[in-house]
Each structure stands twice: as structure tokens, then as C-alpha cells.
Amino acid sequence: MTIAVGVACPEGLVLAADSRASMFGEGYARVATDFSHKVFDIGGRFGAVTFGWRFLETNTVAGVMEEFAAQTKLRDDVTDVAEKLRDYFRDRVQRHIKAGVDEAPPEGGDVLGFIVGGYDSKGIGHLKTVYLPSGDIIDGSSTAADGAGAHWQGDIEAILRLMNGFDMIRTDVSAWPEEQREALDRVAYLVPCYRMALQDAVDFACFVIRTTIDVQRFTDGTVAEPGGFATCGGPIELLTITGRGLAWLRRTTLTMASAASETQGSPV
């Protein structure tokens, strides 16, 4: 799983995610890596953060994104990018399923998605969420005065609990009396993204991801469903997008992790 975040404030867009990829099988779960790239620079003008499946056939989603960026001619408009990304990755998802690597999702189900960020020809930044294999593209928040907001996808249980005051995933309140449902609505936190500077949007994206990682780290599921597995972790990767272009605030880089062990025990 993943915690993927997109924030739009008047000064720009923020895309961020954790770096953990997990593996699940019959009776087991394990961390595949804590260095999975989930945030992407697309052509130096647009960005995307992914959630859902980490592999397509014999490649990672990050590897397929490199192919998409190299093979696709993009216009200077975020809508065009979202549509072309949808078409490219939907084809790869279908090939993955046809090859028998994973089973097809149930009718109407999606297994992979992206929050895509970038600017249009009018100088307005937009966030769009792409779902696959359905191909749905949902228009989200923007840098316009009345369009600021935040989106999160993936393993969102912890942040939904915090922001809404109860577990929206496990607690069905549809049959509750209207008075009680209205009381729950009143305790939800307000997040005024329209007042945020870009630094505030960066900090808020990190807060969402860090909170999710730490809740999973220090808990073991719920009383009703004990034995939780920490599906989110690793370094936070974060990209900002403004009308002037893209800027990485955090991007994991390669290191020689074995260097210390190679010299361990050597004479001084």
C-alpha cells in the first residue's frame, strides 16, 4: 500500500508519498523495499504520485513511468498529460493481467492510480486523479482562489480518523439518526488550503504521510481486527510544482550501503 498526497494552494502544487512497497501472499506479508519511487517528474513541467500496484509485468511502475516520459509527446497542458498517462498505463495494466501476473480486479474495481499535477495554458495549476483500469479521471483541487485543497489516496485510514473524528472506513453511520450524523460532521477538522503558502502545503503533505507511517509503526491493528501490518514507511519523497517549473525537496538517491561493513574491523 501507499500514502500518496497532493496539495494545491495559491502558490503552487505539492506531490508526496512514502517509499514502502509491500508483498502479500497466503498467510504472509513482508516489506519488499523501503526505496520505491512513487513521485515522478514528467518532462520537467508536470508531476505525478502513484498509489496501488507497484509492478507491471516485469517492471516497476517507476520504470514504466520512465518509458512513458520518453515515448510520449506532451502538450503544455495538464489535462493532456493526465489523458495520455491514463491511456498508456491502462494498456500496461491490461497486458499485465493478460499475462497472468495478477488477476483482473472485480467489475468497477481499480488497482492503480495517479494524482497528476501541473499547469494549464491559463497559468492555473491543477490536481487530477487517474484510476486504472477504469480510466476515470477526476478533476481535483487547483491553485485558483476558490479551488485550493488536498487529496490523499492509498492507505488513508489513519488520516481519515484524525481529520473526521471517527473511522469512516470501519464505521457505517448511514443508519444513524440524522442528529448524530450531523454531530459527527461538526467535529471534522477544517484545513484552509486557500490560506497556505507553498511551505505550509509542503509541511501539511509531510504531516499526512508522517502521521500515517507513525500510526502504523506504533499500533497493531484495532481491537476488532488485531495484527495490522505497516504498509507505509521509508523516506518521504516530495515534489513541488509552480508556474516556474518543478523542484524536488526530497528525492532518495543511491548510496553504497555496504561501504561501512566492508571496512568494519579494519585496522586504524
HELIX and SHEET records of a PDB file:
HELIX    1   1 VAL A   61  GLN A   71  1                                  11    
HELIX    2   2 VAL A   78  LYS A   98  1                                  21    
HELIX    3   3 GLU A  157  ASN A  164  1                                   8    
HELIX    4   4 GLU A  178  VAL A  187  1                                  10    
HELIX    5   5 CYS A  193  ARG A  195  5                                   3    
HELIX    6   6 LEU A  198  PHE A  218  1                                  21    
HELIX    7   7 ALA A  259  THR A  263  1                                   5    
SHEET    1   A 5 GLY A 149  GLY A 154  0                                        
SHEET    2   A 5 ILE A   3  CYS A   9 -1                                        
SHEET    3   A 5 GLY A  12  ALA A  17 -1                                        
SHEET    4   A 5 GLU A 237  THR A 242 -1                                        
SHEET    5   A 5 GLY A 245  ARG A 250 -1                                        
SHEET    1   B 2 ALA A  21  GLY A  25  0                                        
SHEET    2   B 2 TYR A  28  THR A  33 -1                                        
SHEET    1   C 5 VAL A  39  ILE A  42  0                                        
SHEET    2   C 5 PHE A  46  GLY A  52 -1                                        
SHEET    3   C 5 LEU A 112  TYR A 119 -1                                        
SHEET    4   C 5 GLY A 125  LEU A 132 -1                                        
SHEET    5   C 5 ILE A 137  SER A 142 -1                                        
SHEET    1   D 2 PHE A  55  LEU A  56  0                                        
SHEET    2   D 2 ASN A  59  THR A  60 -1                                        
END                                                                             
